[in-house]
Amino acid sequence: MNINAFVDYGFPAGKDFCVKFLSSKEFSVDILRELISSGQRNLKKDDLALRVADALEKGTLTPDQVLLAYVKQSRTWLSIKTGLHLSNPTLNSPALLLREFGKEGWYGPIQDPNQEKTWYIKTYKITDRVLATDGDTSPIDSRNIRWSVIAEIGKNYVALSWNGFTFSPTTRESVDNAQFPFWNYIPAFFDQLANHCDGQWKHPNLQKLFCMI
């Protein structure tokens, strides 16, 4: 099953983890090419990921550059609230996410000096189960999915964006695929971020908004 999220199979922390994260569904090929200014259009994604990881190790590319490109990518789902906030606090270091799975929580801020916006990353650990194919039996193996929700905070709004995916939450001999119920988590993520940033955000009146367009 090709999951539209980062799946960790127990990768060792450091460069190995970084390469696997960069080559996952979390990064597009175009973003990786832009990060290393590669004119070689025939390079495969794994090769591009390795070059980005090498550039990070050598210091010719900074974690901030990679993370800014990461949070700016378009995603499938979006939810917006409008209002004001009073602070952009320093939470967990987002650079850690490039080198290890990390703990669940909020990471950031990530900032672009050319824009009046701030980004945070919310990570959530999900256990996914698959049937092993070795031998005559089919034991169940587990792996971890790191679901990331991106928060973009502007002067008078906050937007959460994320990708949906299918996973296998069961522990029975018959593993069933299911859509991850992200809709159960997004409201709490908004509340958590509002507490961190002292935000006074509310869902906009979409009917009124559409009438103004």
Secondary structure, 3 states (H helix, E strand, C coil): CCCCCEEECCCCCCHHHHHHHHCCCCCCHHHHHHHHCCCCCCCCHHHHHHHHHHHHHHCCCCHHHHHHHHHCCCCCEEEEEEEEECCCCCCECHHHHHCCCCCCEEEEEEECCCCCCEEEEEEEEEEEEEECCCCCCCCEEEEEEEEEEEEEECCCEEEEEECCCEECCCCCCCCCCEECCHHHCHHHHHHHHHHHHCEEEECCCHHHHHHHC
